[in-house]
């Protein structure tokens, strides 16, 4: 396994030049956090050190020695519990969370850069704090004052970990089918009965307690999503008794082997509290899915960051191999040399690099919109930033994770036959990447959200506004004297045209009788948005790199070349995606079901 080298310089560049972190730090909501450039650099450097020295060395061992289940209890992979203790000792769980609960209150964009490093270093480990972040967000929004006071300080510190309990054997993406029961008790509490599957870190030995957020139904609840409520059920109650929550087994997965994915039984009689897991309702009855979506939305953005982190790690691994592997003569050479000199290997490495840098810039930019929505004191600006952030979340998740699979696959290809051999490590990134497009909502679910909730809801007004922002950058590039900048401007112009045609088509297909055609093209639409908006950030980076001081000339030139590659090799895919949306719907649904 190659060493991991966190891309701190690129992160600082993106945060400073594309996200406007100095402006964010000066907003009313962040003035007390001290998120200046010096603090940001120090935080990133320290997180880089932890990721490189503590977490990355555990990645391979966690893949080959997954957690062990024994009579309902789970022992995590060797070294994970010790690493988690150091993680919470450093205060990393509370990086972006409110200071009133002992968090550091730093901007989400800075925390996102740190989370990317955790994911690059050890994706399986990083899943535990990812779910805890989501639980914190849900309780901050919907929890009662008593629940917030009891749970949040311990979750923010990392002393306790959080989970999200949605899926059941019969209820995957369709949560209207949830059957877990919540039975009211005379003291105002509830008892939960049911089974939940695919619960990430549902049982483990790293934290002192595990706080489960659970979707369940009251006895008189109506069918469908309106009958679902949200409950909080800890593994251990305040008096130390074990709740009636039993880990029946761990799933055996294609990847992320070191992340314990649990089957949890509620009310199976294994606790110390009698039948039924003791729980409290979070928020009002019947609003469970609404409140859980807060957690899901945070998790979806975080999974997009997992894609960025995995693409970066696969890229570094492939570069390290390409620099060492001697094979054949490249064009014009007289003898065999390392494969990094071969044009097609360089094409693949540049593709991986462009994917990592493009998705990173897009994700951190999206996070900066969230920061502005939180920190600004002007209601109109807050509303605009919130809308733009929410528009980009499904793109960050869907596009970022799909591209991670492509990057990891390219990494295997760079290795050639050795990439198919587990010992080289390239295969692990490919296996780990495969889940990212599935959990926290498949790519189709992200695409349907982007179409139904983000495009149709306002008759594509926000979609067109986003396009105009891209157009402004395109015009800046067109005004440059450098031929490469003008070429990028032309490529952006063509992608913008494809984007506009697709938005027009989808808007016209909003009528119920035409919606099947729109949804048949929803994933190509999302991917088109991803290429366009990532290219937009790479174009902004090209312009910003031109203004760097001479001592950063090498970094700036590399940044520009990567942006030029993205626009020349990846952005043209927008035209094909447009064609698939506009002309491909009929063939999607043409065959009768019996023909499959």
TABELFEN-V720761 format. One record per residue. PSI is psi in radians with two decimals (none if undefined). OMEGA is omega in whole degrees, -180 to 180 (999 if undefined). D_FIRST is the distance of its C-alpha to the first C-alpha in Angstrom with 1 decimal. Layout:
psi->{PSI;PSI}
omega->{OMEGA;OMEGA}
d_first->{D_FIRST;D_FIRST}
This chain:
psi->{2.32;2.79;2.72;2.27;1.69;2.32;1.09;-0.72;-0.74;-0.69;-0.77;-0.69;-0.85;-0.79;-0.70;-0.93;-0.53;-0.61;-0.38;0.78;-0.68;-0.67;-0.72;-0.75;-0.44;-0.12;2.66;-0.66;-0.17;0.06;-0.61;-0.19;-0.33;0.74;0.92;3.12;-0.67;-0.74;-0.78;-0.80;-0.72;-0.73;-0.80;-0.71;-0.70;-0.70;-0.66;-0.74;-0.80;-0.77;-0.76;-0.77;-0.52;-0.84;-0.75;-0.71;-0.32;-0.13;-0.85;-0.74;-0.64;-0.55;-0.66;-0.34;1.38;2.99;2.67;2.36;2.37;1.87;0.83;-0.13;2.63;2.24;2.14;2.97;2.65;2.27;-0.27;-0.78;-0.70;-0.69;-0.68;-0.66;-0.72;-0.59;-0.85;-0.49;-0.59;-0.06;0.37;-0.51;-0.59;0.23;-0.84;0.09;2.81;2.53;-0.44;-0.32;0.47;0.33;3.12;-0.24;0.44;2.79;2.61;-0.59;-0.70;-0.75;-0.62;-0.70;-0.69;-0.74;-0.60;-0.75;-0.72;-0.75;-0.68;-0.77;-0.74;1.57;-0.74;-0.72;-0.76;-0.32;-0.49;-0.96;-0.46;-0.84;-0.61;-0.70;-0.76;-0.71;-0.68;-0.80;-0.75;-0.77;-0.57;-0.61;-0.78;-0.21;2.62;2.82;-0.69;-0.74;-0.74;-0.76;-0.60;-0.77;-0.71;-0.78;-0.65;-0.57;-0.73;-0.63;-0.38;-0.05;-0.69;2.62;2.78;2.74;2.97;2.04;1.66;-1.00;2.46;2.89;-0.64;-0.07;1.57;-1.78;-0.44;1.54;-0.10;-0.26;0.11;2.34;-0.22;2.31;2.51;1.95;2.07;2.56;2.74;-0.51;0.12;-0.14;-3.06;2.76;2.23;2.45;2.17;-3.05;2.35;2.44;2.88;0.72;1.83;2.22;0.66;-0.42;2.35;3.08;0.34;-0.64;2.77;-0.39;2.77;2.17;1.96;2.22;2.14;2.30;2.29;2.98;2.43;2.77;-0.59;0.31;2.48;2.81;2.88;-3.00;-0.41;-0.21;0.15;2.31;2.86;2.39;2.65;2.21;1.93;2.67;-0.76;2.30;3.00;-0.50;0.11;-0.10;2.55;2.19;2.87;1.10;2.05;2.23;1.85;-0.51;2.97;2.49;2.58;1.96;2.85;-0.71;-2.84;0.91;-0.58;-0.13;2.01;1.97;1.93;2.63;2.08;2.32;2.19;2.21;0.57;0.05;0.31;-0.10;-2.89;0.40;0.17;-3.08;2.33;2.38;2.21;2.28;2.83;2.57;2.47;2.05;-2.69;2.75;2.53;-0.01;0.37;-0.79;-0.64;-0.80;-0.67;-0.48;-0.45;-0.80;-0.73;-0.69;-0.73;-0.71;-0.62;-0.77;-0.74;-0.62;-0.62;-0.70;-0.58;-0.70;-0.77;-0.85;-0.71;-0.67;-0.74;-0.76;-0.72;-0.66;-0.86;-0.69;-0.74;-0.71;-0.76;-0.73;-0.77;-0.50;-0.34;-0.52;2.05;2.19;2.07;3.00;2.21;2.86;2.28;-0.12;2.72;-0.24;2.88;2.60;-3.13;2.56;-0.22;-0.29;-0.14;2.35;-0.75;-0.56;-0.71;-0.66;-0.77;-0.74;-0.72;-0.63;-0.78;-0.74;-0.78;-0.66;-0.84;-0.83;-0.65;-0.80;-0.58;-0.85;-0.71;-0.78;-0.80;-0.62;-0.76;-0.76;-0.63;-0.52;-0.70;-0.74;-0.76;-0.62;-0.59;-0.72;-0.43;2.63;0.08;2.08;-0.67;-0.75;-0.69;-0.76;-0.70;-0.80;-0.69;-0.80;-0.72;-0.71;-0.83;-0.55;-0.66;-0.34;-0.88;-0.48;-0.79;-0.77;-0.96;-0.93;-0.78;-0.64;-0.63;-0.69;-0.46;-0.70;-0.74;-0.77;-0.76;-0.64;-0.73;-0.64;-0.72;-0.73;-0.69;-0.66;-0.24;-2.49;-0.54;-0.38;-0.39;-0.09;2.21;-0.57;-0.42;-0.34;-0.30;-0.59;-0.55;-0.72;-0.67;-0.79;-0.78;-0.64;-0.46;-0.43;-0.37;-0.56;-0.02;-0.97;2.79;0.50;2.08;2.98;-0.64;-0.66;-0.72;-0.73;-0.69;-0.62;-0.81;-0.65;-0.98;-0.82;-0.44;-0.39;-0.87;-0.55;-0.67;0.44;0.69;0.33;-0.82;-0.68;-0.72;-0.64;-0.72;-0.71;-0.65;-0.58;-0.71;-0.72;-0.63;-0.74;-0.69;-0.69;-0.63;-0.75;-0.73;-0.44;-0.09;2.71;-0.40;2.27;-0.63;-0.66;-0.72;-0.59;-0.76;-0.68;-0.73;-0.69;-0.68;-0.68;-0.77;-0.71;-0.67;-0.66;-0.77;-0.74;-0.82;-0.70;-0.68;-0.76;-0.76;-0.77;-0.81;-0.63;-0.69;-0.39;0.25;-0.34;2.48;-0.66;-0.19;0.01;-0.48;-0.67;-0.67;-0.81;-0.45;-0.44;0.24;-0.68;-0.80;-0.64;-0.82;-0.77;-0.67;-0.79;-0.72;-0.84;-0.77;-0.84;-0.58;-0.72;-0.64;-0.83;-0.63;-0.60;-0.75;-0.67;-0.67;-0.81;-0.73;-0.64;-0.51;-0.30;0.07;2.65;2.84;-0.60;-0.23;0.36;-0.73;-0.77;-0.79;-0.71;-0.69;-0.70;-0.76;-0.77;-0.68;-0.69;-0.68;-0.71;-0.78;-0.81;-0.53;-0.59;-0.56;-0.70;-0.59;-0.25;-0.34;-0.65;-0.76;-0.66;-0.67;-0.82;-0.65;-0.66;-0.84;-0.61;-0.01;-0.07;-0.72;-0.73;-0.37;-0.76;0.13;-0.68;2.43;2.70;-0.62;-0.34;-0.21;none}
omega->{178;176;177;179;-177;-177;-174;-178;179;179;179;178;-179;-179;-177;-169;-178;-177;-178;-178;177;177;179;-179;-179;179;-178;-177;-176;-177;-177;-176;180;-176;179;-176;-180;178;180;180;-179;180;-179;-180;-180;177;178;179;179;-178;-177;-171;-174;-171;-177;180;-180;-171;-178;180;177;179;-176;179;-176;179;-178;177;177;176;175;180;-174;173;-177;-178;-178;177;-175;-178;179;179;179;178;178;178;-178;176;179;178;-174;-179;-175;-172;-174;-173;-169;179;-180;175;176;170;-178;174;-179;-178;179;-179;177;178;-180;177;177;-179;175;-180;178;-179;176;-175;-174;-175;-178;178;-174;180;-179;177;178;-179;177;176;-180;178;178;-179;-179;-179;176;-176;-170;-177;175;177;179;178;179;-179;-178;-171;-167;180;-178;176;-180;178;-175;177;174;177;-179;176;178;-176;179;-165;173;-177;-178;-175;176;177;-180;-175;175;-178;180;-178;-179;-173;174;-175;-180;179;-178;-178;179;177;-180;172;-177;178;178;-178;175;-179;179;-178;-178;-177;179;175;179;-175;-174;-177;-179;179;178;-177;-177;169;-166;171;-179;-178;170;-177;-177;-176;176;178;178;-174;-179;179;-177;175;-178;-178;174;-178;180;175;178;178;-176;-180;177;-180;178;179;-177;178;-170;174;-176;-179;172;179;175;-164;176;-178;-173;-175;-175;177;-179;179;-165;163;-177;176;178;178;-179;175;-178;-177;-180;-174;-175;-175;178;178;-180;-176;172;174;174;-179;-175;177;176;-179;-174;-178;177;-179;179;180;174;179;-180;-179;176;-179;180;176;-179;178;173;176;175;177;178;-178;-179;177;179;-178;177;178;-180;-180;-180;178;-179;179;-177;179;-176;-173;178;-177;171;-180;174;-180;178;-179;-178;-178;180;179;-180;-171;177;179;-178;-176;-177;174;177;177;-180;179;177;177;179;179;-180;177;-178;-177;180;180;176;-178;180;-178;-179;176;178;179;180;175;175;179;-180;178;180;-169;-175;179;178;-175;-179;178;178;-180;-180;-180;179;-179;-179;178;-178;176;-175;-177;179;177;178;-178;-174;-178;-178;-178;175;-180;176;177;179;-180;-180;177;175;178;176;-178;177;180;-176;-179;179;178;179;180;-174;-174;180;177;-178;-178;-179;-180;178;180;-179;-176;-169;-179;-169;179;-175;-174;-172;178;-179;178;178;178;176;-178;178;176;179;-179;-172;-175;-172;-178;-179;-171;-180;-178;174;-180;-180;178;180;176;178;178;179;176;176;-178;179;177;179;180;176;178;-178;-179;180;179;-177;178;-179;180;180;176;177;179;178;179;176;179;179;179;177;177;178;179;-179;179;179;178;178;-179;-178;179;178;-179;-178;179;-175;-177;-179;-173;178;178;179;-178;175;179;-173;179;173;177;179;-179;176;177;-180;179;-177;-175;174;177;176;179;177;176;175;178;178;-180;180;-180;179;-178;-179;179;-176;-178;177;-175;-178;177;-178;180;177;179;-180;-179;179;176;177;178;-179;-177;-179;-172;-176;-176;178;176;-180;-179;179;178;175;-179;179;179;-172;-173;-172;-173;-176;-177;178;-172;-171;-177;173;-177;-177;-178;-178;999}
d_first->{0.0;3.8;6.6;9.1;12.5;15.2;17.8;20.7;23.0;23.0;23.6;26.5;27.9;28.0;29.4;32.0;33.1;32.6;32.9;35.6;34.2;37.0;39.6;38.0;38.0;41.7;42.6;44.8;42.3;39.7;41.9;41.6;37.7;37.4;34.7;35.4;33.1;32.6;31.7;29.3;27.5;27.4;26.2;23.3;22.3;22.4;20.5;17.8;17.7;17.6;14.9;12.6;13.7;14.7;13.3;9.6;8.9;10.9;9.3;7.6;10.7;13.0;12.1;12.9;15.7;17.7;20.8;23.8;27.4;30.4;33.9;33.1;30.7;26.9;24.5;21.2;17.7;17.4;17.3;18.2;21.9;21.5;19.3;21.9;24.6;23.2;22.7;26.4;27.6;26.4;28.5;25.8;27.3;30.5;29.4;31.4;34.0;37.6;38.7;41.5;39.0;37.2;34.6;34.0;35.4;33.1;32.9;30.8;29.3;27.9;26.6;25.1;23.0;21.8;21.1;19.0;16.7;16.7;15.9;13.0;11.5;12.5;14.8;16.2;17.2;18.7;21.0;23.1;24.3;24.7;27.3;28.9;29.4;31.2;33.4;34.4;35.4;37.5;39.3;40.0;41.7;43.4;43.5;46.8;47.3;47.2;43.9;42.4;43.6;42.3;38.9;37.7;37.5;35.3;33.1;32.8;31.8;29.2;31.3;31.8;29.5;30.9;30.6;32.2;34.2;35.5;34.6;36.7;36.8;39.6;38.6;35.4;35.8;39.6;40.1;43.8;43.4;42.2;44.3;43.3;46.5;47.4;50.7;52.6;53.8;56.9;55.1;53.4;50.0;48.7;47.3;44.5;44.4;41.9;38.5;35.4;32.3;28.7;29.0;25.6;25.4;29.0;28.7;26.4;26.7;25.3;28.5;32.0;33.3;32.4;34.6;35.0;36.6;38.3;40.3;43.5;47.1;50.3;53.0;55.2;52.4;53.1;50.8;48.1;45.9;49.0;49.1;45.6;45.4;42.5;42.3;40.3;39.8;37.9;36.4;38.6;42.0;43.5;45.2;42.1;42.9;40.3;41.0;41.5;38.0;36.3;32.8;33.7;30.3;26.7;25.6;23.2;21.2;19.2;16.5;16.2;16.5;16.5;19.4;22.6;24.9;28.3;31.6;34.2;37.8;40.4;43.7;42.9;44.6;41.7;42.1;44.7;46.7;48.5;47.9;46.0;43.3;44.9;44.2;45.6;46.1;44.3;46.7;49.5;50.0;48.9;46.5;43.4;41.6;42.6;41.2;38.0;37.5;37.0;34.0;32.8;33.2;31.2;28.5;28.6;28.0;25.1;23.6;24.0;21.9;19.2;19.3;19.1;16.1;14.2;15.4;14.3;10.7;10.7;12.6;10.5;7.5;10.4;12.1;9.6;9.7;13.4;14.1;13.1;14.4;18.1;20.2;23.9;26.2;26.2;29.8;32.0;29.8;31.1;28.0;24.5;22.0;18.5;18.3;18.1;21.8;22.7;24.6;23.2;19.6;20.8;22.7;19.6;17.6;20.8;21.2;17.9;18.8;22.3;21.4;19.3;22.0;24.9;24.0;23.2;26.6;28.3;27.0;27.7;31.1;31.9;31.2;33.5;36.2;35.9;36.2;39.3;40.8;40.4;41.4;44.2;47.8;49.3;49.5;49.6;46.4;44.7;45.7;44.4;41.0;40.7;41.6;39.2;36.3;37.1;37.5;33.9;32.2;32.2;31.0;28.1;27.2;28.1;27.0;23.9;22.5;23.7;22.1;18.7;19.0;20.0;17.1;14.5;16.7;16.8;13.0;13.3;16.3;14.9;12.6;15.9;16.2;12.6;11.8;14.0;12.2;10.3;8.0;6.3;5.6;8.3;11.0;10.3;11.1;14.1;15.2;15.0;16.9;19.7;21.4;21.8;24.7;26.4;26.6;28.9;30.9;29.9;30.0;33.6;34.5;33.2;35.1;38.3;38.1;37.9;40.8;43.1;42.6;41.6;43.4;46.5;47.4;48.6;49.5;46.4;47.7;44.4;42.5;45.0;44.6;40.9;41.6;44.1;41.5;39.3;42.5;43.2;39.9;40.6;43.9;42.5;40.2;43.2;45.2;42.7;43.7;40.3;40.2;36.6;37.7;40.6;38.5;36.3;39.5;40.8;37.6;37.8;41.5;40.9;38.3;40.8;43.4;41.3;40.6;44.3;45.4;43.0;44.2;47.8;47.2;45.6;48.4;51.0;49.3;49.6;52.8;52.3;53.4;50.7;47.7;46.2;45.8;44.1;41.6;40.8;39.5;38.0;34.3;34.9;36.8;33.9;31.5;34.1;34.4;30.6;30.6;33.8;32.9;29.4;31.1;33.8;31.4;29.8;33.4;34.2;31.2;32.5;35.9;34.5;32.4;35.6;37.0;34.3;35.6;35.1;32.5;30.2;31.1;27.8;26.1;29.1;29.2;25.5;26.5;29.6;28.0;25.5;28.5;30.4;27.7;27.7;31.4;31.7;29.1;28.6;31.9;34.1;32.8;35.3;38.2;37.0;36.3;39.8;41.3;39.6;41.1;44.5;45.1;42.7;44.1;46.8;44.5;42.2;45.1;47.4;46.7;48.5;46.4;47.7;46.2;42.6}
